[in-house]
Amino acid sequence: MKRQVRFGIGIAVVLIAIAYFAFAGYNESKAYYKTIEEVSAMGPAAQSKRLRVAGLVKEGTIERDGTHVSFVLAQDVETMHHSMRVNYVGSQPVPDTFKDRADAVVEGKVLADGTFEADHLQAKCASKYEAKYGTNAQHPGGVTGADAAPAETLKTSNTY
């Protein structure tokens, strides 16, 4: 009987440790998605939470220093209402699509001075990868613009 009790206590300790690490990992990876305006409205309460913030990179603000990158993220780069300074200190390389006026998503925490310290940085795909419409659109087979045949004139065959 004594052996079974010790075995049961050992299993309980292992299960409690697994539950603790699972809960701690979940809390570590949890991030609240907020706009720049919402983050600034949170005030000092923003410093205690892990946040994910999206915006546009202000033109001319990207400063690279080794693996660290500093820039200004804004909701509207024209008016610059609602902007924040971001310091990226993550271990991953900065994406190739990260440049001036790019859509970016940062994840991290707000420091006491209001600077956002990001340990994750994502740059959304640039518009050059989106489909073009109109006369400058590229079509299959190298036919472009006005040389392309209208859709009504293309014949398809259902024979297999």
C-alpha positions as CSV (number, residue, x, y, z in Angstrom):
1,M,0.0,0.0,0.0
2,K,2.8,2.4,0.8
3,R,4.3,1.9,-2.6
4,Q,1.0,2.8,-4.3
5,V,0.7,6.0,-2.3
6,R,4.2,7.2,-3.3
7,F,3.4,6.3,-6.9
8,G,0.2,8.3,-6.7
9,I,2.0,11.3,-5.2
10,G,4.6,11.2,-7.9
11,I,2.0,11.2,-10.6
12,A,0.1,14.1,-8.9
13,V,3.3,16.2,-8.8
14,V,4.0,15.5,-12.5
15,L,0.4,16.4,-13.5
16,I,0.5,19.6,-11.4
17,A,3.9,20.6,-13.0
18,I,2.5,20.0,-16.5
19,A,-0.7,22.1,-15.7
20,Y,1.5,24.9,-14.4
21,F,3.7,25.1,-17.4
22,A,0.8,24.9,-19.8
23,F,-1.0,27.8,-18.0
24,A,2.2,29.8,-17.9
25,G,2.9,29.3,-21.6
26,Y,-0.7,30.2,-22.5
27,N,-0.4,33.5,-20.5
28,E,3.0,34.3,-22.1
29,S,1.7,33.9,-25.6
30,K,-1.6,35.7,-25.1
31,A,-1.6,39.2,-26.7
32,Y,-4.5,41.7,-26.9
33,Y,-5.0,43.2,-30.3
34,K,-5.4,46.9,-30.0
35,T,-5.3,50.0,-32.2
36,I,-2.7,52.7,-31.5
37,E,-5.5,55.0,-30.3
38,E,-6.7,52.3,-27.8
39,V,-3.2,51.7,-26.5
40,S,-2.7,55.4,-25.8
41,A,-6.1,55.6,-24.1
42,M,-5.1,52.7,-21.8
43,G,-2.5,54.9,-20.2
44,P,-0.2,53.1,-17.6
45,A,-2.5,50.0,-17.7
46,A,-1.0,49.2,-21.1
47,Q,2.4,48.5,-19.5
48,S,1.1,45.4,-17.7
49,K,-0.3,43.6,-20.8
50,R,1.2,41.9,-23.8
51,L,-0.2,43.7,-26.9
52,R,-0.4,43.3,-30.6
53,V,-0.7,46.6,-32.6
54,A,-1.1,47.2,-36.3
55,G,-0.4,50.4,-38.4
56,L,1.6,51.9,-41.2
57,V,5.3,52.6,-41.0
58,K,5.9,56.4,-41.2
59,E,8.2,57.3,-44.1
60,G,11.8,58.1,-43.2
61,T,11.6,56.8,-39.6
62,I,13.2,53.4,-40.0
63,E,16.6,53.3,-38.1
64,R,18.6,50.1,-38.1
65,D,21.3,49.3,-35.5
66,G,22.5,45.8,-36.0
67,T,19.6,43.5,-35.2
68,H,17.6,46.2,-33.6
69,V,15.2,48.4,-35.6
70,S,13.4,51.5,-34.5
71,F,10.5,53.2,-36.4
72,V,7.3,55.1,-36.0
73,L,4.0,53.2,-36.4
74,A,0.9,55.3,-37.2
75,Q,-2.8,54.6,-37.9
76,D,-2.8,57.3,-40.6
77,V,0.6,58.3,-42.1
78,E,-0.9,61.4,-43.7
79,T,-2.2,63.1,-40.5
80,M,0.1,61.3,-38.0
81,H,-2.7,61.4,-35.4
82,H,-2.2,58.4,-33.2
83,S,1.4,57.3,-33.7
84,M,3.9,55.5,-31.5
85,R,7.6,54.9,-31.5
86,V,8.5,51.1,-31.8
87,N,11.8,49.5,-30.9
88,Y,12.1,45.9,-32.4
89,V,14.4,43.8,-30.2
90,G,13.3,40.3,-31.5
91,S,15.7,37.6,-32.5
92,Q,14.0,37.0,-35.9
93,P,15.3,38.9,-39.0
94,V,13.2,41.9,-40.2
95,P,11.0,40.9,-43.1
96,D,12.0,41.9,-46.7
97,T,8.6,43.6,-47.1
98,F,9.2,45.9,-44.1
99,K,9.8,49.4,-45.6
100,D,8.4,52.9,-45.5
101,R,4.5,53.1,-45.6
102,A,4.3,49.3,-45.2
103,D,1.5,47.7,-43.1
104,A,3.1,46.3,-40.0
105,V,2.0,44.3,-37.0
106,V,4.1,44.4,-33.8
107,E,3.7,42.3,-30.7
108,G,5.2,43.2,-27.3
109,K,4.8,45.6,-24.5
110,V,4.6,49.3,-23.8
111,L,7.4,50.8,-21.7
112,A,7.1,53.5,-19.1
113,D,8.2,56.2,-21.5
114,G,5.5,55.3,-24.0
115,T,7.8,53.5,-26.4
116,F,6.5,50.1,-27.7
117,E,9.1,47.3,-27.3
118,A,8.3,44.6,-29.9
119,D,9.7,41.1,-29.9
120,H,7.7,40.1,-33.0
121,L,7.4,42.1,-36.2
122,Q,5.3,41.2,-39.2
123,A,5.1,43.2,-42.4
124,K,2.0,42.6,-44.5
125,C,2.5,41.8,-48.2
126,A,3.2,44.8,-50.4
127,S,0.7,45.9,-52.9
128,K,3.0,44.8,-55.7
129,Y,1.8,41.2,-55.1
130,E,-1.9,42.1,-55.6
131,A,-3.7,41.5,-58.9
132,K,-3.8,44.4,-61.4
133,Y,-6.9,45.3,-63.2
134,G,-7.5,47.2,-66.4
135,T,-5.3,47.8,-69.5
136,N,-2.0,47.2,-67.6
137,A,-3.0,43.8,-66.2
138,Q,-0.9,40.8,-67.1
139,H,-2.7,37.9,-68.7
140,P,-1.7,34.3,-69.2
141,G,0.5,33.6,-72.2
142,G,2.2,37.0,-72.1
143,V,-0.8,38.9,-73.6
144,T,-1.1,42.2,-71.9
145,G,-3.5,45.1,-71.8
146,A,-5.3,46.0,-75.1
147,D,-3.9,43.0,-76.9
148,A,-5.9,40.6,-74.7
149,A,-9.0,39.0,-76.2
150,P,-12.3,39.8,-74.6
151,A,-13.7,37.0,-72.4
152,E,-16.7,36.5,-74.7
153,T,-14.5,35.5,-77.7
154,L,-12.5,32.8,-75.8
155,K,-13.8,29.4,-76.7
156,T,-13.6,26.5,-74.3
157,S,-14.0,22.8,-75.0
158,N,-15.6,20.3,-72.7
159,T,-14.1,17.3,-74.4
160,Y,-11.8,15.2,-72.3
